[in-house]
């Protein structure tokens, strides 16, 4: 077995409680299994802030806007809380013709795992964007967060009506959902984080619409390194594993 694999197993064993360490046995990974691994590990306590920002906006052909922003940050609490801000504005001039497009299929789009993005349009002169950003930064301490908006309750959706459509922000399936039903049969958009996945879906049935769905994950890692004394302590723990058969 390669030395790095043994070292990884030893570090994992050192991180479990003492009473459980005796039952933890390292297992050698095959080369094909190692080839499938991606990314890097993060030591416990390194993450000092985690946040989610979501924004959904629908702009109609005459400039009417309806949308919402929601944010959640976990720093000093283990209970996530979403804050919601909604907005809308009237357009200039008359609304366009009612949407007459038709889109069929796509039932499986709402059951995908991981990140699912879709844009389906049955009209002209439309633009639609789905975007997911992951930002990882380092800092000495967690950033100061000033949450804006209304606290979202489990059984009390936040709604907003405007000339461009109706928006609903609700807690669903252990997560959060931003849904827009556009006016004048122009279509609908849906954005949610729930059940371990991110879904961004837009269906446009009319013309001249602009739709934007954005989800941003923000992670802040502590950048101060362990002291020499802490490193010596960790090495001493690893040496002690030899007597346990590791």
N, C-alpha and C positions, 0 to 999 in steps of 0.2 A: 504493500500500500504506500502511496506517496505521502511524504511528511505533511504537506499542507492539509490534506484530508483529515489526517489524525489530529492536527491542531484545531481544525474547525470543530470536530467532534468533542475534543477536550474542552474547548471554550463553552460549548453548549452545555456540557455536563456540569461545568463550574457555575453556570447561571441558574441551575435548578436548586430547589431547597435541599438541605443536607439529607433529610430523610428519604428523598426521592432519588438522590444521586446513585445509591447502590443498585437501583433497578434500571438505570440508564446505561445502555450498552451501545457503543459506537457501531455503526454499520457501514461497511465499505461501499462507496458508490461506484458503479461501473462507468466506464468512459462515455458511453452513449447517454447515460443519465446526467453526467456532468456537463455534457455538450448542450443540454437543453436548459441549463440554468442561465438566468439573466439578472443583471442588476448587481447591487452591492448591499451589504447588510448595514444596519444602523444600530448602534449600541443602545441599550435601554437608558432612558433619561436624556438622550441626545436631542430628541424632538421637544422643543420648548413652546411651540405654537403651531396649530393646524387650523386652517380656515377654508371655507368654501364661499365663493361669490358667484351668484347666478343672475343673469339678466336676460329678459325676453322683451322684444319690441316689435310692434307691427305698425307700419306706416302705410296709409292708404294712398290711392292715386292723387287725391287732392291735398295731401299733406297732413291729414289727421293722424294722430299718434295715440297709441295706448300701449302701456308696458309696465314692467315691475322689476325691481331689483331686490334680491334677498341675500343675506350674509349670515354666516355662522363661524364663530371662532372658539376653539377649545384651548384654554391656557391653564387656568387655575381651577377648572371644574371638569368633571367627567360627563356632565349632562349637556348635550348640545342644545342650543337655543337659536332659532332662526328669527331674524328681524326683517320685516318686509316694508318696502317703500314703493308705492304705486304712483303712476303719473299718466296724464292724458292731455291732449290739446286738440282743438277743433281745426279743421282744414280750411283752405281757401277755395271758395267756389263750390259748385255742385259736385256731388259724388259721381263716380263713373258708373258705367252700366253694370247691372248685376252680373255676377259670375255665372257663366253657363258651362264651364268645363266639367269634366267627369274623370275621376281617378278611381281605379278599381284595384283590388288586391292589397297586399302589404299587411296582412293580418299578423304574420310572424315578426314584424318589426318591433312590436311591443313586448316580445318575449325573449329577445336576445340577451346575451350575457356580455359583461364588459361595457364597452362604449359602442352605442348604436346611433348612427346618424343617417338621416334620409331627407331628401328634398324632392317632392313630386309636384310638378306644375302643369296645369292645363290652361295656360293663358299666355299673354304676350307682355313683354316689357316688365318682367318681374325680376327681382333679385332676392336671394335667400342665402343666409350664411349660418352654418353651424360650426362652433369653435370650442375646443376644450384645451385649456392651458394648464400646465403644471409648473409652478414656480418654486424652486428650492433655493433658499438663501441661508447664510450663516450670520449669527449675531451673538453678542455676550448675554443678552437678555431678551425676553419676549417683547414684541412691539406693543405700544399703547394703542388699544383699539377702542374707538368710540362708535358703538353700534347705533345706527340710525333706523328709524321706522317703528313699526308696530310689531310687538312680539307675537309670533304665530302660535296659536293654540291648537291642540290636536283636533278639536271638534268645532273650530270656528275659522273657516276659510276667510281670506282677505280678498275682496273683490274690487274691481274698478271698471266703470263703464265710460265709454267715450265714443266719439263719432267714428273712430276706426274699428271699434269692436268692444267686446266684453272680455275681461281678464279675471281669472280665478287662481289664487295661490292657496294651496292646501297641503296638509300633511297626509301622505298616503304610503301604505306599505312600509312603515318605518323610515320614510324619507320625506322628500318635499317635491311638489309638482307645480309648475307654472304653465297654465293653459290659456290660450287666447282663441276666442271664436270671433273671427272678423265679421264686420257688418257687410250687408249687401251681398251675402253669399260669396265672399271673396276667398274663404278658406279658413284654415285653422293651424295653430302651431302648438306643440307640446314639448316641454322640457322637464326632465325629472331626474333626481338621484334617489334610487330606492333599490332594495334587494341586491345590493352589491354591484349595481350597474348604473351607467349614465345613458339616458335616452334623449335625443334631440330629433324632433320630427316636424316637418313643415309640409303642408299640402295647400297649394294655391289654385283656386278655381277661376279667378278673374284676371285682370290686367293692371299693370302699373303699381304693384305692391312692392314694398321692401320689408323683409323679415330678418330679424337677427336674434339668434340664440347663442349665448355665451356662458360657459361654465369655467371657473378658474379655481384651481386648488393651490393653496399657498402653504408651504411648509417652511418653518424656520428651525434650523439646527444650531445647537450650541457650539460655538467655535473655539472655546477655551479647552485646551488639552488637559488630560489628567496630570496630576503632579507626579514627580519621580517616586514619591512614597507610595502613591496609589498603584503605580505600575509594578513596583517591587512586590506589593501585596498580591496582585493578580498573578505574577509569575510564581510566587510561592504556592498559590493555590494549584496552579497547573502542575508543579513538581509533585505535590501531594497526591495527584491522581495516579501516579505510577504505582503506589502501594495498593491501589484499588483495582489494578488490572488494566488501566487505561494507558 
